[in-house]
Amino acid sequence: MKELDYTPVRMDPDQARTKARSVASRLLEMTGVKGKVTEPGPSISRCYEYGDDLFSTSHPWSVYGLTDDQVDTGMRNLRKALGENGWKITKDGKASSKNEDPEIYAENTSEQFALHVTAYKDGGVQTMLHFDVVSACFRAESASALDGEY
């Protein structure tokens, strides 16, 4: 079994989902843009390689229906606000996609979350900021506490 380079915080899956939603909400506020936000909430995945009672959350979501200018403003505001709110930007550049969309990777060690945000601009419905918010591994009360979680 692999070893983690940190001690996982004990947390139940519902608390972890709530924390992931809170992190996502603060990130949206940091963008300073208003748009439609996708609905699906955070999911739970086991961190089997580190132990059967460990899990992480994954919360992909988007704010869409934006103009190209709103997308640019959102990314600019996010770049500034991340550092002011405990996040360390680990990559800020262009995606290796055909369109080379702007993207930011960042980590917040005190919150135990990482972020990947991509700015998609096409002047239409798909103009959005897409976020992937992923937690570190948390420790459940027991392995059986994760049964049936997704």
Backbone bond lengths (Angstrom), bond angles and torsions (degrees), N, CA, C in turn:
res aa  C-N    CA-C-N  psi(-1)  N-CA   C-N-CA  omega(-1)  CA-C   N-CA-C  phi
1 M - - - 1.445 - - 1.531 109.11 -
2 K 1.329 115.89 139.28 1.461 121.54 178.90 1.526 110.48 -73.96
3 E 1.336 115.30 155.51 1.455 121.72 177.28 1.534 109.43 -104.82
4 L 1.312 116.05 139.93 1.460 121.15 174.07 1.525 109.18 -84.06
5 D 1.320 118.15 154.16 1.464 121.29 177.64 1.529 111.18 -94.51
6 Y 1.336 117.28 20.73 1.458 123.60 176.11 1.520 107.88 -151.62
7 T 1.311 116.85 164.99 1.457 121.76 177.23 1.529 108.14 -95.35
8 P 1.342 117.22 116.95 1.468 119.79 -178.55 1.535 112.01 -62.43
9 V 1.308 115.27 137.61 1.459 122.11 175.84 1.522 108.23 -74.52
10 R 1.353 116.79 139.48 1.460 120.33 176.16 1.526 108.18 -79.45
11 M 1.334 115.18 126.90 1.465 120.59 -176.30 1.519 107.97 -159.32
12 D 1.339 116.34 142.99 1.462 116.54 176.26 1.530 108.70 -86.53
13 P 1.326 117.77 160.06 1.468 120.98 -175.62 1.528 114.33 -56.52
14 D 1.338 118.33 -38.24 1.467 119.58 179.50 1.526 111.49 -65.12
15 Q 1.331 116.87 -39.99 1.469 120.51 176.67 1.525 110.02 -62.74
16 A 1.338 116.66 -40.92 1.469 120.83 -179.51 1.527 110.55 -64.77
17 R 1.327 117.35 -40.67 1.471 120.42 176.92 1.526 110.49 -62.73
18 T 1.317 116.59 -43.27 1.464 121.11 178.71 1.528 110.51 -61.40
19 K 1.318 116.64 -42.52 1.464 120.42 179.40 1.534 110.28 -64.45
20 A 1.333 117.33 -42.33 1.469 120.97 179.21 1.526 110.60 -62.28
21 R 1.333 117.50 -41.71 1.474 120.79 177.47 1.534 110.42 -62.73
22 S 1.324 116.58 -40.22 1.465 121.29 179.73 1.529 111.02 -64.22
23 V 1.333 116.52 -44.36 1.464 120.77 177.36 1.529 109.65 -60.40
24 A 1.332 117.05 -45.75 1.466 121.34 -179.71 1.524 110.91 -61.79
25 S 1.319 117.28 -41.02 1.459 121.52 179.90 1.531 110.92 -63.27
26 R 1.322 116.86 -42.65 1.468 120.36 177.76 1.524 110.95 -65.34
27 L 1.324 117.78 -37.28 1.466 120.64 177.70 1.523 110.58 -63.75
28 L 1.333 116.52 -42.22 1.462 120.06 177.44 1.526 110.37 -60.27
29 E 1.324 116.67 -43.95 1.468 120.17 177.84 1.529 110.99 -59.51
30 M 1.331 116.91 -38.76 1.462 120.97 -179.11 1.525 112.10 -62.97
31 T 1.340 117.73 -29.40 1.467 119.71 -179.31 1.520 111.35 -69.50
32 G 1.332 116.68 -30.05 1.454 120.49 -178.94 1.510 114.15 70.63
33 V 1.330 118.31 16.59 1.470 120.93 179.19 1.521 109.86 -114.81
34 K 1.306 115.43 154.06 1.467 122.63 178.22 1.517 108.54 -114.76
35 G 1.314 115.26 133.09 1.449 121.35 177.33 1.513 109.08 -164.41
36 K 1.297 116.69 -169.67 1.462 121.75 175.95 1.527 107.45 -85.69
37 V 1.338 116.22 140.28 1.461 121.31 -178.20 1.520 108.49 -115.80
38 T 1.319 116.24 133.90 1.469 120.66 178.54 1.525 109.87 -63.33
39 E 1.309 116.20 153.33 1.457 122.92 -171.54 1.535 117.04 -90.43
40 P 1.310 121.06 -40.09 1.471 118.75 -171.27 1.527 111.85 -53.09
41 G 1.310 114.53 140.06 1.464 119.98 -178.50 1.510 112.42 -94.81
42 P 1.328 116.14 -172.49 1.460 122.43 -177.34 1.532 112.54 -66.91
43 S 1.307 115.21 145.66 1.464 121.17 175.16 1.530 108.83 -108.91
44 I 1.310 115.10 165.97 1.471 122.97 -179.41 1.523 108.47 -114.95
45 S 1.331 115.91 134.78 1.469 121.73 174.62 1.526 108.20 -132.45
46 R 1.291 115.99 138.25 1.473 119.13 177.77 1.522 110.55 -73.34
47 C 1.302 115.31 146.77 1.470 122.94 174.40 1.536 106.66 -99.59
48 Y 1.327 116.27 62.42 1.461 121.62 -173.20 1.521 114.03 -53.63
49 E 1.348 116.68 -34.97 1.456 119.03 -175.42 1.527 112.09 -66.39
50 Y 1.363 116.96 -14.02 1.465 120.75 -178.52 1.525 113.00 -112.62
51 G 1.325 117.57 -13.79 1.460 121.26 179.40 1.515 110.35 154.38
52 D 1.321 116.44 149.78 1.461 119.61 -174.65 1.530 113.67 -78.39
53 D 1.343 118.12 -6.70 1.453 120.07 176.90 1.537 112.11 -106.29
54 L 1.330 116.17 13.13 1.461 121.17 -179.92 1.531 110.52 -105.95
55 F 1.336 115.25 144.41 1.453 120.19 -179.51 1.525 109.55 -149.65
56 S 1.321 115.52 163.20 1.464 121.25 174.44 1.521 108.46 -132.42
57 T 1.322 114.94 165.02 1.461 120.68 175.43 1.525 108.80 -109.40
58 S 1.308 115.30 150.20 1.455 122.58 174.77 1.524 106.52 -132.64
59 H 1.324 115.43 128.53 1.469 118.99 -176.71 1.532 109.68 -134.28
60 P 1.351 116.81 85.55 1.466 119.49 173.27 1.525 109.44 -81.62
61 W 1.314 116.62 134.56 1.458 121.10 179.12 1.518 108.64 -158.01
62 S 1.319 115.35 165.55 1.466 120.89 -179.04 1.514 110.42 -139.97
63 V 1.320 115.34 152.53 1.457 122.31 165.74 1.524 104.05 -112.61
64 Y 1.335 116.19 121.99 1.459 120.56 -170.43 1.519 110.91 -132.05
65 G 1.334 115.24 178.61 1.454 120.40 -176.00 1.519 110.76 76.21
66 L 1.325 115.54 27.65 1.462 121.97 -178.41 1.519 110.74 -97.53
67 T 1.308 115.88 161.39 1.462 120.70 170.77 1.529 108.02 -86.12
68 D 1.323 116.40 165.10 1.470 120.17 175.82 1.529 110.46 -57.54
69 D 1.338 117.04 -41.14 1.472 120.98 179.11 1.525 111.50 -62.72
70 Q 1.337 117.79 -39.53 1.461 121.06 178.36 1.527 111.13 -64.67
71 V 1.324 116.58 -38.91 1.460 120.60 177.76 1.529 109.58 -62.43
72 D 1.344 116.48 -46.49 1.468 120.13 178.52 1.523 111.10 -61.39
73 T 1.324 117.06 -44.19 1.465 121.74 179.08 1.521 110.68 -62.38
74 G 1.330 116.70 -44.36 1.461 121.29 179.61 1.521 112.43 -59.31
75 M 1.324 116.78 -44.05 1.471 120.44 179.21 1.528 110.56 -67.43
76 R 1.313 117.10 -41.46 1.467 121.30 179.60 1.542 109.85 -62.85
77 N 1.332 116.70 -46.80 1.466 121.01 178.83 1.527 111.25 -62.59
78 L 1.321 116.19 -40.95 1.458 120.79 -179.49 1.525 111.19 -64.07
79 R 1.322 116.78 -44.44 1.478 120.60 178.04 1.524 110.82 -53.56
80 K 1.322 115.00 -45.49 1.468 120.19 -177.96 1.530 110.88 -70.19
81 A 1.319 117.30 -46.48 1.467 122.06 -172.96 1.529 113.55 -72.87
82 L 1.329 118.14 -30.07 1.459 119.43 -178.10 1.524 111.07 -56.67
83 G 1.321 116.74 -51.94 1.462 121.09 -178.85 1.516 113.01 -62.48
84 E 1.315 116.95 -30.31 1.463 121.88 179.66 1.527 112.30 -79.46
85 N 1.332 116.68 -8.84 1.471 121.53 -176.16 1.522 113.32 -123.79
86 G 1.332 116.51 28.80 1.463 120.56 172.92 1.518 116.19 86.06
87 W 1.322 118.17 6.67 1.457 121.86 179.87 1.521 109.95 -97.30
88 K 1.317 116.47 143.09 1.463 121.94 174.75 1.526 107.66 -112.28
89 I 1.325 116.17 119.82 1.464 120.46 178.25 1.526 108.08 -74.75
90 T 1.324 115.89 123.63 1.468 121.12 -179.51 1.527 112.03 -101.38
91 K 1.339 116.27 -20.20 1.461 120.82 174.59 1.523 108.18 -154.02
92 D 1.309 115.85 134.94 1.459 121.66 176.81 1.525 105.68 -142.03
93 G 1.310 115.36 105.61 1.462 118.27 -176.20 1.510 111.32 -172.30
94 K 1.324 114.81 -144.08 1.457 121.15 -178.14 1.521 109.98 -111.80
95 A 1.320 114.88 141.76 1.461 120.83 177.64 1.521 109.57 -67.42
96 S 1.307 115.71 156.04 1.461 120.05 178.46 1.531 110.58 -86.10
97 S 1.325 115.81 32.34 1.459 121.65 177.73 1.527 109.60 -92.78
98 K 1.310 115.65 171.43 1.465 121.41 179.20 1.527 111.34 -55.93
99 N 1.336 116.83 -41.82 1.459 121.14 -177.49 1.530 113.71 -84.25
100 E 1.320 116.98 -8.26 1.465 122.16 -177.85 1.526 111.29 49.58
101 D 1.325 115.87 49.58 1.454 121.25 -178.97 1.525 110.46 -62.31
102 P 1.338 118.18 143.94 1.466 120.61 176.76 1.529 110.31 -62.74
103 E 1.326 116.47 142.18 1.457 120.69 178.94 1.520 109.85 -147.21
104 I 1.322 114.41 154.43 1.456 122.59 176.85 1.522 108.03 -132.48
105 Y 1.330 115.62 134.83 1.459 122.40 168.85 1.527 106.45 -112.73
106 A 1.323 116.79 137.64 1.464 120.30 179.39 1.527 109.68 -149.59
107 E 1.342 114.98 157.78 1.467 121.86 178.64 1.516 108.89 -130.68
108 N 1.319 115.00 147.29 1.453 121.67 173.63 1.523 106.24 -128.92
109 T 1.328 116.89 98.73 1.460 120.46 -174.65 1.523 112.48 -68.55
110 S 1.338 118.25 -32.12 1.464 118.78 179.54 1.531 110.92 -71.33
111 E 1.320 117.48 -35.47 1.468 121.45 176.44 1.530 111.26 -81.84
112 Q 1.323 116.48 -20.04 1.467 124.29 -176.44 1.528 112.01 63.33
113 F 1.341 114.69 46.74 1.459 121.31 176.78 1.517 110.17 -135.10
114 A 1.318 115.04 152.80 1.458 122.43 173.39 1.525 107.26 -123.26
115 L 1.321 114.98 158.50 1.448 121.53 -173.66 1.519 110.10 -137.81
116 H 1.320 115.71 141.90 1.467 122.82 167.75 1.514 105.40 -133.11
117 V 1.332 116.69 120.77 1.462 120.73 177.83 1.521 108.54 -123.56
118 T 1.317 115.61 136.03 1.460 122.02 179.18 1.525 108.62 -123.59
119 A 1.338 115.65 136.97 1.468 122.36 178.39 1.518 108.75 -98.48
120 Y 1.316 116.52 117.05 1.458 121.81 177.81 1.524 108.61 -107.86
121 K 1.327 115.58 124.47 1.467 120.22 178.77 1.522 109.16 -125.70
122 D 1.318 115.19 128.69 1.463 119.30 172.63 1.520 110.80 -147.01
123 G 1.353 115.96 5.48 1.448 119.89 178.91 1.517 113.68 73.64
124 G 1.328 117.30 14.68 1.462 119.64 -177.71 1.514 112.35 -141.84
125 V 1.328 115.04 -148.99 1.464 122.31 -175.66 1.531 111.79 -61.29
126 Q 1.316 118.36 -33.05 1.456 121.91 -176.51 1.528 113.72 -86.61
127 T 1.312 117.36 9.27 1.460 120.70 177.02 1.518 107.23 -77.45
128 M 1.347 116.34 112.58 1.459 119.80 -171.50 1.521 111.91 -159.98
129 L 1.321 114.53 168.37 1.457 123.36 166.10 1.519 105.63 -108.79
130 H 1.318 116.60 121.74 1.465 121.34 -179.58 1.524 108.89 -108.13
131 F 1.321 116.39 126.66 1.461 123.70 -177.64 1.517 111.06 -112.37
132 D 1.321 116.81 139.68 1.462 123.85 165.15 1.516 105.23 -120.50
133 V 1.320 116.21 113.83 1.458 122.27 -179.67 1.528 106.88 -113.17
134 V 1.328 116.54 121.02 1.464 121.99 -174.47 1.526 109.11 -128.53
135 S 1.318 115.96 137.69 1.462 119.69 179.82 1.518 111.41 -92.08
136 A 1.313 114.61 166.01 1.451 121.43 166.57 1.537 106.17 -70.02
137 C 1.304 117.08 178.97 1.466 120.48 176.15 1.524 109.58 -79.30
138 F 1.317 115.99 132.38 1.462 123.13 173.83 1.527 107.76 -106.19
139 R 1.323 116.76 159.21 1.467 121.30 178.81 1.532 108.92 -104.23
140 A 1.327 115.64 121.46 1.467 121.07 176.87 1.534 108.74 -78.14
141 E 1.307 115.95 165.28 1.456 121.68 177.64 1.533 110.64 -56.05
142 S 1.338 115.32 -37.04 1.455 121.21 178.18 1.527 107.79 -161.44
143 A 1.318 116.30 166.22 1.462 120.04 177.83 1.529 110.06 -62.68
144 S 1.333 117.61 -37.14 1.453 120.38 -178.13 1.541 111.36 -68.45
145 A 1.340 117.39 -21.29 1.469 120.37 176.93 1.522 111.37 -65.61
146 L 1.327 116.71 -17.12 1.478 121.32 179.90 1.518 112.95 -95.56
147 D 1.331 117.14 -6.93 1.455 120.55 179.14 1.521 110.02 -60.87
148 G 1.303 116.46 130.00 1.449 121.63 178.43 1.523 114.09 82.86
149 E 1.324 117.89 -2.22 1.469 120.64 178.25 1.519 109.97 -81.71
150 Y 1.307 116.81 146.75 1.459 122.09 177.05 1.504 109.37 -151.36
